[in-house]
Amino acid sequence: MSSRRRDEAYALALCDEVVGEASIREARFDWLRGDLSEKTGLRVKLPVDAYWPRLQLVVEFWERQHDEAVAIFDKPDVLTVSKVPRRKQRRLYDLRRAEVIPQQGLHLVIIKLSDLACSARGKLLHDRDADMPVIATTLRPYLSIH
């Protein structure tokens, strides 16, 4: 498992613990779709990182590539199905999630890597004692809604 996937799994596991139930990981909805592919004629369902149906809650865990250029993810000369570089497409899809998810009556919470305990080089430390209060404070308002 890549360090990025381990970081996401760690953060979402803390969220599951705070919520008190397991989320649906990589949930997809008919109403949240990517741009039309000229090649396939399809608009793929965009995944969300974690979804708790009972709470009507979606959590997105944003690693560095959501806020800054990261060479391994961003190849400016390669265009996506949206006919833009991957970095711009990611931003478009992040904005789409931010707009469409609340329109469907769901709550969207974004937890950034930088919200959690990181090294000076920006690597997630997986410091449960430091991170759990951050996650709990972030999710607490959504636990009492339902």
N, CA, C and O atoms as a GROMACS GRO file, in nm:
protein
  584
    1MET      N    1   0.086  -0.118   0.000
    1MET     CA    2   0.000   0.000   0.000
    1MET      C    3   0.090   0.124   0.000
    1MET      O    4   0.186   0.132   0.078
    2SER      N    5   0.061   0.218  -0.086
    2SER     CA    6   0.141   0.340  -0.095
    2SER      C    7   0.126   0.423   0.032
    2SER      O    8   0.029   0.409   0.106
    3SER      N    9   0.224   0.509   0.057
    3SER     CA   10   0.216   0.593   0.177
    3SER      C   11   0.094   0.684   0.172
    3SER      O   12   0.034   0.713   0.275
    4ARG      N   13   0.058   0.729   0.051
    4ARG     CA   14  -0.061   0.814   0.036
    4ARG      C   15  -0.186   0.736   0.078
    4ARG      O   16  -0.270   0.789   0.150
    5ARG      N   17  -0.197   0.613   0.033
    5ARG     CA   18  -0.313   0.530   0.069
    5ARG      C   19  -0.312   0.497   0.219
    5ARG      O   20  -0.416   0.494   0.283
    6ARG      N   21  -0.192   0.472   0.274
    6ARG     CA   22  -0.182   0.446   0.418
    6ARG      C   23  -0.226   0.568   0.498
    6ARG      O   24  -0.297   0.555   0.598
    7ASP      N   25  -0.184   0.686   0.453
    7ASP     CA   26  -0.224   0.809   0.522
    7ASP      C   27  -0.375   0.827   0.518
    7ASP      O   28  -0.436   0.859   0.620
    8GLU      N   29  -0.434   0.805   0.402
    8GLU     CA   30  -0.580   0.818   0.390
    8GLU      C   31  -0.650   0.714   0.477
    8GLU      O   32  -0.745   0.748   0.548
    9ALA      N   33  -0.605   0.590   0.472
    9ALA     CA   34  -0.667   0.484   0.552
    9ALA      C   35  -0.657   0.515   0.701
    9ALA      O   36  -0.752   0.493   0.776
   10TYR      N   37  -0.543   0.567   0.743
   10TYR     CA   38  -0.523   0.605   0.884
   10TYR      C   39  -0.623   0.714   0.924
   10TYR      O   40  -0.692   0.700   1.025
   11ALA      N   41  -0.630   0.822   0.847
   11ALA     CA   42  -0.718   0.934   0.879
   11ALA      C   43  -0.864   0.890   0.880
   11ALA      O   44  -0.940   0.928   0.969
   12LEU      N   45  -0.904   0.810   0.782
   12LEU     CA   46  -1.043   0.766   0.776
   12LEU      C   47  -1.076   0.665   0.885
   12LEU      O   48  -1.190   0.659   0.932
   13ALA      N   49  -0.978   0.586   0.928
   13ALA     CA   50  -0.999   0.495   1.041
   13ALA      C   51  -1.026   0.575   1.169
   13ALA      O   52  -1.110   0.536   1.250
   14LEU      N   53  -0.955   0.686   1.186
   14LEU     CA   54  -0.982   0.773   1.300
   14LEU      C   55  -1.124   0.830   1.292
   14LEU      O   56  -1.194   0.839   1.392
   15CYS      N   57  -1.164   0.868   1.172
   15CYS     CA   58  -1.302   0.918   1.151
   15CYS      C   59  -1.404   0.810   1.189
   15CYS      O   60  -1.501   0.838   1.259
   16ASP      N   61  -1.381   0.688   1.142
   16ASP     CA   62  -1.472   0.577   1.175
   16ASP      C   63  -1.483   0.560   1.327
   16ASP      O   64  -1.591   0.538   1.380
   17GLU      N   65  -1.370   0.571   1.394
   17GLU     CA   66  -1.369   0.555   1.539
   17GLU      C   67  -1.449   0.666   1.607
   17GLU      O   68  -1.526   0.638   1.699
   18VAL      N   69  -1.433   0.788   1.563
   18VAL     CA   70  -1.508   0.900   1.620
   18VAL      C   71  -1.658   0.883   1.594
   18VAL      O   72  -1.740   0.905   1.683
   19VAL      N   73  -1.692   0.845   1.472
   19VAL     CA   74  -1.834   0.828   1.436
   19VAL      C   75  -1.894   0.708   1.508
   19VAL      O   76  -2.012   0.708   1.542
   20GLY      N   77  -1.812   0.605   1.532
   20GLY     CA   78  -1.862   0.486   1.600
   20GLY      C   79  -1.914   0.380   1.506
   20GLY      O   80  -1.980   0.285   1.548
   21GLU      N   81  -1.884   0.396   1.377
   21GLU     CA   82  -1.922   0.294   1.278
   21GLU      C   83  -1.834   0.310   1.155
   21GLU      O   84  -1.775   0.415   1.130
   22ALA      N   85  -1.826   0.203   1.081
   22ALA     CA   86  -1.742   0.205   0.960
   22ALA      C   87  -1.810   0.282   0.849
   22ALA      O   88  -1.932   0.273   0.828
   23SER      N   89  -1.730   0.357   0.778
   23SER     CA   90  -1.780   0.430   0.661
   23SER      C   91  -1.778   0.339   0.539
   23SER      O   92  -1.718   0.231   0.540
   24ILE      N   93  -1.846   0.384   0.436
   24ILE     CA   94  -1.834   0.320   0.305
   24ILE      C   95  -1.721   0.394   0.236
   24ILE      O   96  -1.732   0.514   0.210
   25ARG      N   97  -1.614   0.324   0.206
   25ARG     CA   98  -1.498   0.386   0.142
   25ARG      C   99  -1.517   0.386  -0.009
   25ARG      O  100  -1.572   0.292  -0.067
   26GLU      N  101  -1.471   0.493  -0.071
   26GLU     CA  102  -1.479   0.508  -0.217
   26GLU      C  103  -1.624   0.496  -0.266
   26GLU      O  104  -1.649   0.439  -0.372
   27ALA      N  105  -1.718   0.548  -0.188
   27ALA     CA  106  -1.860   0.544  -0.227
   27ALA      C  107  -1.879   0.626  -0.355
   27ALA      O  108  -1.813   0.727  -0.376
   28ARG      N  109  -1.970   0.580  -0.438
   28ARG     CA  110  -2.002   0.649  -0.564
   28ARG      C  111  -2.153   0.666  -0.574
   28ARG      O  112  -2.230   0.583  -0.528
   29PHE      N  113  -2.193   0.778  -0.635
   29PHE     CA  114  -2.334   0.812  -0.647
   29PHE      C  115  -2.366   0.843  -0.793
   29PHE      O  116  -2.282   0.893  -0.866
   30ASP      N  117  -2.489   0.812  -0.834
   30ASP     CA  118  -2.531   0.842  -0.972
   30ASP      C  119  -2.526   0.991  -1.002
   30ASP      O  120  -2.507   1.030  -1.117
   31TRP      N  121  -2.545   1.074  -0.902
   31TRP     CA  122  -2.554   1.219  -0.921
   31TRP      C  123  -2.419   1.291  -0.912
   31TRP      O  124  -2.414   1.414  -0.925
   32LEU      N  125  -2.311   1.218  -0.889
   32LEU     CA  126  -2.177   1.280  -0.880
   32LEU      C  127  -2.089   1.214  -0.986
   32LEU      O  128  -2.036   1.104  -0.967
   33ARG      N  129  -2.075   1.284  -1.098
   33ARG     CA  130  -2.006   1.224  -1.213
   33ARG      C  131  -1.898   1.316  -1.267
   33ARG      O  132  -1.902   1.438  -1.252
   34GLY      N  133  -1.800   1.251  -1.331
   34GLY     CA  134  -1.693   1.323  -1.398
   34GLY      C  135  -1.741   1.377  -1.531
   34GLY      O  136  -1.858   1.367  -1.566
   35ASP      N  137  -1.649   1.434  -1.605
   35ASP     CA  138  -1.681   1.490  -1.736
   35ASP      C  139  -1.697   1.378  -1.839
   35ASP      O  140  -1.648   1.267  -1.821
   36LEU      N  141  -1.768   1.410  -1.946
   36LEU     CA  142  -1.795   1.315  -2.052
   36LEU      C  143  -1.667   1.276  -2.125
   36LEU      O  144  -1.589   1.363  -2.166
   37SER      N  145  -1.646   1.147  -2.141
   37SER     CA  146  -1.533   1.096  -2.218
   37SER      C  147  -1.574   1.082  -2.364
   37SER      O  148  -1.669   1.009  -2.396
   38GLU      N  149  -1.505   1.150  -2.451
   38GLU     CA  150  -1.533   1.134  -2.593
   38GLU      C  151  -1.501   0.993  -2.639
   38GLU      O  152  -1.564   0.941  -2.732
   39LYS      N  153  -1.405   0.930  -2.576
   39LYS     CA  154  -1.361   0.796  -2.613
   39LYS      C  155  -1.468   0.690  -2.582
   39LYS      O  156  -1.496   0.603  -2.664
   40THR      N  157  -1.527   0.699  -2.459
   40THR     CA  158  -1.623   0.597  -2.417
   40THR      C  159  -1.768   0.645  -2.422
   40THR      O  160  -1.860   0.563  -2.422
   41GLY      N  161  -1.788   0.776  -2.426
   41GLY     CA  162  -1.923   0.830  -2.422
   41GLY      C  163  -1.984   0.824  -2.283
   41GLY      O  164  -2.105   0.840  -2.267
   42LEU      N  165  -1.902   0.801  -2.181
   42LEU     CA  166  -1.951   0.786  -2.044
   42LEU      C  167  -1.901   0.898  -1.954
   42LEU      O  168  -1.799   0.962  -1.982
   43ARG      N  169  -1.974   0.918  -1.847
   43ARG     CA  170  -1.931   1.006  -1.738
   43ARG      C  171  -1.920   0.917  -1.614
   43ARG      O  172  -2.022   0.873  -1.560
   44VAL      N  173  -1.799   0.891  -1.570
   44VAL     CA  174  -1.780   0.798  -1.458
   44VAL      C  175  -1.830   0.860  -1.328
   44VAL      O  176  -1.828   0.981  -1.310
   45LYS      N  177  -1.876   0.773  -1.238
   45LYS     CA  178  -1.915   0.816  -1.105
   45LYS      C  179  -1.788   0.850  -1.028
   45LYS      O  180  -1.695   0.769  -1.020
   46LEU      N  181  -1.783   0.970  -0.971
   46LEU     CA  182  -1.667   1.011  -0.894
   46LEU      C  183  -1.676   0.954  -0.752
   46LEU      O  184  -1.782   0.960  -0.690
   47PRO      N  185  -1.567   0.898  -0.701
   47PRO     CA  186  -1.571   0.845  -0.564
   47PRO      C  187  -1.556   0.955  -0.460
   47PRO      O  188  -1.496   1.060  -0.486
   48VAL      N  189  -1.610   0.930  -0.344
   48VAL     CA  190  -1.580   1.011  -0.226
   48VAL      C  191  -1.500   0.921  -0.132
   48VAL      O  192  -1.515   0.799  -0.136
   49ASP      N  193  -1.417   0.980  -0.050
   49ASP     CA  194  -1.329   0.899   0.034
   49ASP      C  195  -1.405   0.817   0.137
   49ASP      O  196  -1.377   0.698   0.153
   50ALA      N  197  -1.501   0.878   0.207
   50ALA     CA  198  -1.576   0.806   0.310
   50ALA      C  199  -1.718   0.862   0.318
   50ALA      O  200  -1.740   0.983   0.304
   51TYR      N  201  -1.813   0.771   0.341
   51TYR     CA  202  -1.954   0.810   0.347
   51TYR      C  203  -2.023   0.730   0.457
   51TYR      O  204  -2.013   0.608   0.463
   52TRP      N  205  -2.093   0.803   0.544
   52TRP     CA  206  -2.175   0.743   0.650
   52TRP      C  207  -2.320   0.776   0.618
   52TRP      O  208  -2.365   0.887   0.646
   53PRO      N  209  -2.395   0.681   0.560
   53PRO     CA  210  -2.534   0.709   0.521
   53PRO      C  211  -2.622   0.756   0.636
   53PRO      O  212  -2.703   0.846   0.618
   54ARG      N  213  -2.608   0.696   0.754
   54ARG     CA  214  -2.693   0.732   0.868
   54ARG      C  215  -2.677   0.879   0.905
   54ARG      O  216  -2.774   0.945   0.943
   55LEU      N  217  -2.556   0.930   0.893
   55LEU     CA  218  -2.529   1.070   0.927
   55LEU      C  219  -2.540   1.163   0.808
   55LEU      O  220  -2.530   1.285   0.822
   56GLN      N  221  -2.560   1.106   0.691
   56GLN     CA  222  -2.561   1.184   0.567
   56GLN      C  223  -2.432   1.268   0.560
   56GLN      O  224  -2.434   1.387   0.532
   57LEU      N  225  -2.320   1.200   0.586
   57LEU     CA  226  -2.190   1.265   0.599
   57LEU      C  227  -2.089   1.206   0.501
   57LEU      O  228  -2.075   1.084   0.490
   58VAL      N  229  -2.021   1.295   0.431
   58VAL     CA  230  -1.910   1.258   0.342
   58VAL      C  231  -1.785   1.326   0.395
   58VAL      O  232  -1.787   1.445   0.429
   59VAL      N  233  -1.676   1.250   0.403
   59VAL     CA  234  -1.546   1.307   0.438
   59VAL      C  235  -1.451   1.284   0.322
   59VAL      O  236  -1.438   1.174   0.269
   60GLU      N  237  -1.386   1.392   0.285
   60GLU     CA  238  -1.278   1.386   0.187
   60GLU      C  239  -1.148   1.414   0.262
   60GLU      O  240  -1.138   1.511   0.338
   61PHE      N  241  -1.048   1.329   0.240
   61PHE     CA  242  -0.915   1.350   0.298
   61PHE      C  243  -0.826   1.405   0.188
   61PHE      O  244  -0.799   1.337   0.089
   62TRP      N  245  -0.780   1.526   0.206
   62TRP     CA  246  -0.699   1.594   0.105
   62TRP      C  247  -0.552   1.586   0.140
   62TRP      O  248  -0.505   1.642   0.239
   63GLU      N  249  -0.479   1.514   0.055
   63GLU     CA  250  -0.335   1.512   0.066
   63GLU      C  251  -0.280   1.638  -0.001
   63GLU      O  252  -0.356   1.723  -0.046
   64ARG      N  253  -0.150   1.649  -0.006
   64ARG     CA  254  -0.084   1.769  -0.060
   64ARG      C  255  -0.130   1.804  -0.200
   64ARG      O  256  -0.143   1.922  -0.232
   65GLN      N  257  -0.154   1.705  -0.286
   65GLN     CA  258  -0.184   1.733  -0.427
   65GLN      C  259  -0.314   1.810  -0.448
   65GLN      O  260  -0.340   1.860  -0.557
   66HIS      N  261  -0.396   1.820  -0.344
   66HIS     CA  262  -0.518   1.899  -0.357
   66HIS      C  263  -0.492   2.048  -0.341
   66HIS      O  264  -0.572   2.131  -0.386
   67ASP      N  265  -0.381   2.082  -0.278
   67ASP     CA  266  -0.350   2.223  -0.251
   67ASP      C  267  -0.225   2.275  -0.321
   67ASP      O  268  -0.204   2.396  -0.330
   68GLU      N  269  -0.142   2.185  -0.368
   68GLU     CA  270  -0.016   2.228  -0.430
   68GLU      C  271   0.024   2.132  -0.542
   68GLU      O  272  -0.023   2.018  -0.548
   69ALA      N  273   0.110   2.179  -0.628
   69ALA     CA  274   0.158   2.095  -0.737
   69ALA      C  275   0.248   1.985  -0.681
   69ALA      O  276   0.336   2.010  -0.600
   70VAL      N  277   0.223   1.862  -0.726
   70VAL     CA  278   0.304   1.747  -0.687
   70VAL      C  279   0.340   1.675  -0.816
   70VAL      O  280   0.253   1.620  -0.883
   71ALA      N  281   0.467   1.674  -0.849
   71ALA     CA  282   0.513   1.626  -0.980
   71ALA      C  283   0.462   1.487  -1.015
   71ALA      O  284   0.424   1.463  -1.130
   72ILE      N  285   0.460   1.397  -0.920
   72ILE     CA  286   0.418   1.260  -0.951
   72ILE      C  287   0.271   1.253  -0.995
   72ILE      O  288   0.233   1.162  -1.069
   73PHE      N  289   0.189   1.348  -0.950
   73PHE     CA  290   0.047   1.349  -0.986
   73PHE      C  291   0.017   1.442  -1.103
   73PHE      O  292  -0.080   1.420  -1.176
   74ASP      N  293   0.098   1.544  -1.121
   74ASP     CA  294   0.067   1.648  -1.218
   74ASP      C  295   0.161   1.644  -1.336
   74ASP      O  296   0.278   1.681  -1.324
   75LYS      N  297   0.111   1.600  -1.447
   75LYS     CA  298   0.188   1.599  -1.571
   75LYS      C  299   0.121   1.700  -1.664
   75LYS      O  300   0.024   1.666  -1.733
   76PRO      N  301   0.173   1.823  -1.667
   76PRO     CA  302   0.104   1.931  -1.738
   76PRO      C  303   0.086   1.908  -1.887
   76PRO      O  304   0.000   1.970  -1.949
   77ASP      N  305   0.166   1.821  -1.945
   77ASP     CA  306   0.156   1.797  -2.090
   77ASP      C  307   0.057   1.686  -2.123
   77ASP      O  308   0.032   1.659  -2.241
   78VAL      N  309   0.001   1.619  -2.022
   78VAL     CA  310  -0.095   1.512  -2.044
   78VAL      C  311  -0.234   1.564  -2.008
   78VAL      O  312  -0.259   1.605  -1.895
   79LEU      N  313  -0.324   1.562  -2.106
   79LEU     CA  314  -0.460   1.611  -2.082
   79LEU      C  315  -0.552   1.497  -2.041
   79LEU      O  316  -0.538   1.384  -2.087
   80THR      N  317  -0.645   1.529  -1.953
   80THR     CA  318  -0.742   1.433  -1.902
   80THR      C  319  -0.865   1.430  -1.992
   80THR      O  320  -0.870   1.496  -2.095
   81VAL      N  321  -0.964   1.353  -1.951
   81VAL     CA  322  -1.091   1.346  -2.022
   81VAL      C  323  -1.156   1.484  -2.030
   81VAL      O  324  -1.233   1.513  -2.121
   82SER      N  325  -1.124   1.570  -1.933
   82SER     CA  326  -1.178   1.706  -1.930
   82SER      C  327  -1.102   1.801  -2.021
   82SER      O  328  -1.134   1.919  -2.030
   83LYS      N  329  -1.000   1.748  -2.089
   83LYS     CA  330  -0.916   1.826  -2.181
   83LYS      C  331  -0.835   1.934  -2.109
   83LYS      O  332  -0.806   2.040  -2.164
   84VAL      N  333  -0.800   1.905  -1.984
   84VAL     CA  334  -0.715   1.993  -1.904
   84VAL      C  335  -0.612   1.904  -1.832
   84VAL      O  336  -0.633   1.784  -1.820
   85PRO      N  337  -0.502   1.962  -1.786
   85PRO     CA  338  -0.406   1.883  -1.708
   85PRO      C  339  -0.469   1.828  -1.580
   85PRO      O  340  -0.567   1.883  -1.530
   86ARG      N  341  -0.413   1.720  -1.528
   86ARG     CA  342  -0.468   1.651  -1.412
   86ARG      C  343  -0.488   1.745  -1.292
   86ARG      O  344  -0.590   1.735  -1.224
   87ARG      N  345  -0.394   1.834  -1.267
   87ARG     CA  346  -0.407   1.925  -1.152
   87ARG      C  347  -0.534   2.010  -1.164
   87ARG      O  348  -0.607   2.028  -1.067
   88LYS      N  349  -0.561   2.060  -1.284
   88LYS     CA  350  -0.680   2.142  -1.304
   88LYS      C  351  -0.806   2.056  -1.295
   88LYS      O  352  -0.908   2.099  -1.240
   89GLN      N  353  -0.800   1.934  -1.349
   89GLN     CA  354  -0.916   1.846  -1.340
   89GLN      C  355  -0.948   1.812  -1.194
   89GLN      O  356  -1.064   1.809  -1.154
   90ARG      N  357  -0.843   1.785  -1.116
   90ARG     CA  358  -0.864   1.753  -0.975
   90ARG      C  359  -0.935   1.871  -0.905
   90ARG      O  360  -1.026   1.850  -0.825
   91ARG      N  361  -0.892   1.993  -0.937
   91ARG     CA  362  -0.955   2.112  -0.878
   91ARG      C  363  -1.102   2.124  -0.922
   91ARG      O  364  -1.189   2.156  -0.841
   92LEU      N  365  -1.128   2.098  -1.051
   92LEU     CA  366  -1.265   2.102  -1.100
   92LEU      C  367  -1.353   1.999  -1.029
   92LEU      O  368  -1.467   2.028  -0.991
   93TYR      N  369  -1.299   1.879  -1.012
   93TYR     CA  370  -1.376   1.774  -0.946
   93TYR      C  371  -1.392   1.801  -0.796
   93TYR      O  372  -1.496   1.767  -0.739
   94ASP      N  373  -1.292   1.862  -0.732
   94ASP     CA  374  -1.306   1.901  -0.592
   94ASP      C  375  -1.418   2.004  -0.578
   94ASP      O  376  -1.500   1.996  -0.487
   95LEU      N  377  -1.422   2.101  -0.669
   95LEU     CA  378  -1.527   2.203  -0.668
   95LEU      C  379  -1.664   2.140  -0.696
   95LEU      O  380  -1.764   2.179  -0.636
   96ARG      N  381  -1.667   2.044  -0.786
   96ARG     CA  382  -1.793   1.975  -0.816
   96ARG      C  383  -1.845   1.904  -0.692
   96ARG      O  384  -1.964   1.913  -0.660
   97ARG      N  385  -1.758   1.833  -0.621
   97ARG     CA  386  -1.800   1.766  -0.498
   97ARG      C  387  -1.855   1.868  -0.398
   97ARG      O  388  -1.959   1.847  -0.337
   98ALA      N  389  -1.782   1.980  -0.382
   98ALA     CA  390  -1.822   2.082  -0.286
   98ALA      C  391  -1.958   2.142  -0.319
   98ALA      O  392  -2.031   2.185  -0.230
   99GLU      N  393  -1.993   2.145  -0.445
   99GLU     CA  394  -2.121   2.201  -0.488
   99GLU      C  395  -2.233   2.097  -0.484
   99GLU      O  396  -2.341   2.123  -0.431
  100VAL      N  397  -2.207   1.980  -0.540
  100VAL     CA  398  -2.312   1.881  -0.562
  100VAL      C  399  -2.347   1.803  -0.435
  100VAL      O  400  -2.464   1.772  -0.413
  101ILE      N  401  -2.250   1.770  -0.354
  101ILE     CA  402  -2.278   1.691  -0.234
  101ILE      C  403  -2.380   1.762  -0.142
  101ILE      O  404  -2.478   1.699  -0.103
  102PRO      N  405  -2.360   1.889  -0.107
  102PRO     CA  406  -2.461   1.957  -0.025
  102PRO      C  407  -2.597   1.970  -0.096
  102PRO      O  408  -2.701   1.970  -0.030
  103GLN      N  409  -2.596   1.982  -0.228
  103GLN     CA  410  -2.723   1.988  -0.301
  103GLN      C  411  -2.805   1.861  -0.283
  103GLN      O  412  -2.927   1.862  -0.298
  104GLN      N  413  -2.739   1.752  -0.251
  104GLN     CA  414  -2.807   1.624  -0.231
  104GLN      C  415  -2.846   1.603  -0.084
  104GLN      O  416  -2.889   1.494  -0.046
  105GLY      N  417  -2.830   1.707  -0.004
  105GLY     CA  418  -2.868   1.698   0.137
  105GLY      C  419  -2.764   1.631   0.226
  105GLY      O  420  -2.794   1.595   0.340
  106LEU      N  421  -2.644   1.615   0.175
  106LEU     CA  422  -2.536   1.554   0.252
  106LEU      C  423  -2.442   1.661   0.304
  106LEU      O  424  -2.430   1.769   0.246
  107HIS      N  425  -2.375   1.630   0.414
  107HIS     CA  426  -2.274   1.718   0.471
  107HIS      C  427  -2.138   1.677   0.415
  107HIS      O  428  -2.109   1.557   0.408
  108LEU      N  429  -2.057   1.773   0.377
  108LEU     CA  430  -1.922   1.747   0.326
  108LEU      C  431  -1.822   1.807   0.422
  108LEU      O  432  -1.827   1.927   0.452
  109VAL      N  433  -1.730   1.725   0.469
  109VAL     CA  434  -1.621   1.769   0.555
  109VAL      C  435  -1.490   1.734   0.485
  109VAL      O  436  -1.471   1.622   0.439
  110ILE      N  437  -1.402   1.832   0.477
  110ILE     CA  438  -1.270   1.811   0.418
  110ILE      C  439  -1.168   1.816   0.529
  110ILE      O  440  -1.157   1.914   0.602
  111ILE      N  441  -1.093   1.707   0.542
  111ILE     CA  442  -0.983   1.702   0.638
  111ILE      C  443  -0.854   1.704   0.556
  111ILE      O  444  -0.832   1.617   0.472
  112LYS      N  445  -0.771   1.802   0.582
  112LYS     CA  446  -0.647   1.817   0.508
  112LYS      C  447  -0.533   1.750   0.584
  112LYS      O  448  -0.531   1.747   0.708
  113LEU      N  449  -0.439   1.698   0.509
  113LEU     CA  450  -0.318   1.640   0.566
  113LEU      C  451  -0.257   1.737   0.666
  113LEU      O  452  -0.212   1.697   0.774
  114SER      N  453  -0.255   1.865   0.631
  114SER     CA  454  -0.193   1.967   0.716
  114SER      C  455  -0.271   1.993   0.845
  114SER      O  456  -0.220   2.059   0.935
  115ASP      N  457  -0.394   1.941   0.855
  115ASP     CA  458  -0.471   1.953   0.979
  115ASP      C  459  -0.417   1.859   1.086
  115ASP      O  460  -0.439   1.879   1.206
  116LEU      N  461  -0.347   1.756   1.042
  116LEU     CA  462  -0.299   1.651   1.132
  116LEU      C  463  -0.150   1.671   1.160
  116LEU      O  464  -0.085   1.754   1.098
  117ALA      N  465  -0.098   1.594   1.254
  117ALA     CA  466   0.043   1.606   1.293
  117ALA      C  467   0.133   1.560   1.179
  117ALA      O  468   0.126   1.445   1.134
  118CYS      N  469   0.218   1.651   1.134
  118CYS     CA  470   0.309   1.624   1.023
  118CYS      C  471   0.451   1.660   1.063
  118CYS      O  472   0.474   1.741   1.153
  119SER      N  473   0.545   1.598   0.996
  119SER     CA  474   0.686   1.631   1.015
  119SER      C  475   0.714   1.766   0.950
  119SER      O  476   0.629   1.822   0.881
  120ALA      N  477   0.833   1.818   0.971
  120ALA     CA  478   0.874   1.944   0.910
  120ALA      C  479   0.873   1.934   0.757
  120ALA      O  480   0.860   2.035   0.688
  121ARG      N  481   0.886   1.813   0.705
  121ARG     CA  482   0.885   1.790   0.560
  121ARG      C  483   0.745   1.763   0.506
  121ARG      O  484   0.728   1.733   0.388
  122GLY      N  485   0.644   1.774   0.593
  122GLY     CA  486   0.506   1.758   0.548
  122GLY      C  487   0.458   1.614   0.541
  122GLY      O  488   0.357   1.586   0.476
  123LYS      N  489   0.528   1.523   0.605
  123LYS     CA  490   0.486   1.382   0.608
  123LYS      C  491   0.398   1.358   0.730
  123LYS      O  492   0.430   1.403   0.840
  124LEU      N  493   0.289   1.287   0.710
  124LEU     CA  494   0.198   1.256   0.820
  124LEU      C  495   0.268   1.165   0.920
  124LEU      O  496   0.329   1.065   0.882
  125LEU      N  497   0.260   1.200   1.048
  125LEU     CA  498   0.332   1.125   1.152
  125LEU      C  499   0.252   1.007   1.208
  125LEU      O  500   0.308   0.921   1.275
  126HIS      N  501   0.123   1.002   1.180
  126HIS     CA  502   0.036   0.897   1.236
  126HIS      C  503   0.042   0.901   1.389
  126HIS      O  504   0.056   0.798   1.455
  127ASP      N  505   0.031   1.021   1.443
  127ASP     CA  506   0.034   1.045   1.587
  127ASP      C  507  -0.110   1.048   1.638
  127ASP      O  508  -0.174   1.153   1.639
  128ARG      N  509  -0.159   0.933   1.678
  128ARG     CA  510  -0.299   0.919   1.718
  128ARG      C  511  -0.337   1.016   1.830
  128ARG      O  512  -0.445   1.074   1.828
  129ASP      N  513  -0.248   1.033   1.927
  129ASP     CA  514  -0.278   1.121   2.040
  129ASP      C  515  -0.297   1.266   1.995
  129ASP      O  516  -0.380   1.338   2.052
  130ALA      N  517  -0.223   1.308   1.895
  130ALA     CA  518  -0.238   1.445   1.844
  130ALA      C  519  -0.354   1.455   1.745
  130ALA      O  520  -0.424   1.556   1.742
  131ASP      N  521  -0.374   1.352   1.665
  131ASP     CA  522  -0.471   1.359   1.555
  131ASP      C  523  -0.616   1.333   1.598
  131ASP      O  524  -0.708   1.393   1.543
  132MET      N  525  -0.636   1.246   1.695
  132MET     CA  526  -0.773   1.210   1.734
  132MET      C  527  -0.853   1.331   1.783
  132MET      O  528  -0.969   1.343   1.745
  133PRO      N  529  -0.796   1.421   1.864
  133PRO     CA  530  -0.875   1.539   1.904
  133PRO      C  531  -0.912   1.629   1.786
  133PRO      O  532  -1.020   1.690   1.786
  134VAL      N  533  -0.826   1.637   1.688
  134VAL     CA  534  -0.855   1.718   1.569
  134VAL      C  535  -0.973   1.657   1.493
  134VAL      O  536  -1.067   1.728   1.456
  135ILE      N  537  -0.967   1.528   1.471
  135ILE     CA  538  -1.075   1.458   1.400
  135ILE      C  539  -1.206   1.469   1.479
  135ILE      O  540  -1.311   1.496   1.422
  136ALA      N  541  -1.198   1.447   1.609
  136ALA     CA  542  -1.319   1.452   1.693
  136ALA      C  543  -1.382   1.591   1.689
  136ALA      O  544  -1.504   1.603   1.677
  137THR      N  545  -1.301   1.694   1.700
  137THR     CA  546  -1.353   1.831   1.697
  137THR      C  547  -1.414   1.862   1.561
  137THR      O  548  -1.517   1.929   1.552
  138THR      N  549  -1.352   1.814   1.456
  138THR     CA  550  -1.401   1.839   1.320
  138THR      C  551  -1.534   1.770   1.295
  138THR      O  552  -1.623   1.828   1.233
  139LEU      N  553  -1.549   1.647   1.343
  139LEU     CA  554  -1.670   1.569   1.312
  139LEU      C  555  -1.782   1.587   1.415
  139LEU      O  556  -1.898   1.558   1.385
  140ARG      N  557  -1.749   1.633   1.534
  140ARG     CA  558  -1.849   1.643   1.642
  140ARG      C  559  -1.979   1.712   1.600
  140ARG      O  560  -2.086   1.662   1.634
  141PRO      N  561  -1.975   1.825   1.527
  141PRO     CA  562  -2.102   1.890   1.491
  141PRO      C  563  -2.195   1.802   1.406
  141PRO      O  564  -2.317   1.820   1.408
  142TYR      N  565  -2.140   1.708   1.334
  142TYR     CA  566  -2.220   1.624   1.244
  142TYR      C  567  -2.273   1.500   1.314
  142TYR      O  568  -2.360   1.431   1.261
  143LEU      N  569  -2.223   1.472   1.431
  143LEU     CA  570  -2.267   1.354   1.506
  143LEU      C  571  -2.398   1.380   1.578
  143LEU      O  572  -2.473   1.286   1.605
  144SER      N  573  -2.426   1.504   1.610
  144SER     CA  574  -2.546   1.536   1.687
  144SER      C  575  -2.662   1.580   1.600
  144SER      O  576  -2.771   1.609   1.651
  145ILE      N  577  -2.641   1.586   1.469
  145ILE     CA  578  -2.747   1.630   1.379
  145ILE      C  579  -2.857   1.526   1.367
  145ILE      O  580  -2.975   1.559   1.361
  146HIS      N  581  -2.816   1.399   1.364
  146HIS     CA  582  -2.914   1.291   1.341
  146HIS      C  583  -2.932   1.206   1.462
  146HIS      O  584  -3.011   1.111   1.460
   0.00000   0.00000   0.00000
